[in-house]
Amino acid sequence: MAYHLESIDIYLRPLPPGRMRFVLGKSGRNAKPEPKKNQAPKGKVDAGEKNRRPGAFLVTRVRVSDDAGNTATGVSGDRPSYGWLDKRPDFTGPEKLARLFDLIKKSREVYLVKPDFDSPFAAWHRSYEALQGPGKAANHEAVTISFAASLFERAIVDAVCKLQNVSVHQAVKRDLLGLDLEAVSPELKNLDLPKLVLPRPRVRFHVRHTVGGADPLTAEDWPPENRINDGEPETLEEYVSRDGVRFFKVKISGDPAGDLDRLRRIWQVVQKANEPVITLDGNESYDDIESFSKLVESIESADEGLFQHLLFIEQPMPRRLTHDPATAPVIQKIAAKKPLVIDEADGFLGAFPQAFEIGYSGVSHKNCKGFFKSLINLAWCHHFEATTDREAFMSGEDLSNMPIIPIQQDFAALGILGIEHTERNGHHYTYGLPFLTKNEKSQLREHHPDLYTGRDGEMFLDIQDGAVMCPSIQIPGFGVAFEPDWDALVPLEEW
């Protein structure tokens, strides 16, 4: 079937201040909870707190028609996390955000230059390739270019699935999205991915609870004068007790001694969970591979229980070193102890194969890097496990997923990829969903009662026994049963 992309609109949804201080990577070294001078209102933090940036997330809308004369609206969304996309000191934060918005506008132009397409994959792949030139000319990171191309990809997939009256899982299983693996690499040409995808989508996911560099672990870390008192847990031990979480994602800072000390404290808390599992996220904090190797060795020798419950380590070194073949001997030595996953370094289509050859075993799924990119990486996992004697896997990450659209589309993608547990949107850094309109909350209660719950007049991600259930997202489209209130959003040009 032939399709026509009629329009693309880009909006931002303002976000209120976070409720908890969040620190990751090198900025987390020696981080301490900051006492509050004045108690903030319920669900808010005072102006002195360090908040996650920026204070809004992107929402896009596309209109797509088919050759039968039918039209559908597709949506997507992402937090424009410029500080994660580009960590170089070359630009200030505001400059990075402005540059990102400029690239997103360029991506919209690229998609609309050739609005006719035969499949969503063809529209994305053509636009992704066309964006490489202007993206590199403007000195953007590879992952930033992927972000800009992927923003409209999911909206087009959503619209086409609605035109076909199928869920995104059904579209992949029936090969309705036009995924062409041979166009990516001749090595994948004989791989039939639709047959390898689960016959039914996964709809239950364990939450991998993020433990930031400044997160209080116990009541001892968080005296009464620091407490928010908004009714929600504030320490790691409180989340373990209330939500029953057993998967934990711990941010490390690049300081082997400091990281080991904090990890041992965290391990004392999470042992109270049922069969705890820990993953580490370096966020590119280890500039020196020998220091990272020292951390892994020190964990192994210092605490056997912690080491046994450590599942994998994500993006320990900067992306510029990740693909350096010279690191292979040490990486392979470390990987023999614990699997390593790339995240920020997964910026281009050949990133995972290159990293796998060096010694990395896994690659993160994030819709913001590209839905088709994740399907391609899933294909690489099957290829590597069929052609080598090594494990290859995908992990579910992304602290920045926000309700409604980003988080639900990510769950829909995870259901296709078959990933069991996932870092889930830093739900504890935000108090509920105060940024949604009354009508949107009503729609959530009607269409997605399994995914959200009400407490104290606000709505929250519904975590039961450490997991969420979301069969309600298996509907025609890409996981969202209704459109947002567009009048409540701010057009990008007016931001």
Secondary structure, DSSP 8 states (H G I E B T S, - for coil): --EEEEEEEEEEEE----SS----GGGGTT------SS---TT---TTS---S-SEEEEEEEEEEETTS-EEEEEEEE---HHHH---TTS-HHHHHHHHHHHHHHHHHHHHHS-EESSHHHHHHHHHHHHHHHHHHTT--HHHHHHHHHHHHHHHHHHHHHHHT-BHHHHHHTT-S---GGGT-GGGTT--HHHHS-SS---EEEEEEEE-TT---SGGGS-GGG---SSS--SHHHHHHHH---EEEEE--S-HHHHHHHHHHHHHHHTTSSS-EEEEE-TT---SHHHHHHHHHHHHHH-HHHHHTEEEEE--S-HHHHT-GGGHHHHHHHHTTS-EEESTT--STTHHHHHHHHT--EEEE-GGG-HHHHHHHHHHHHHHHHHSSS--EEEE--TT--TTHHHHHHHHHHHHHT--EEE-TTGGGS-SSTTS-HHHHHHHHHH-TTTEEEETTEEEE--BTTEEE-GGG-SSBSS-SS---GGGSEEGGG-
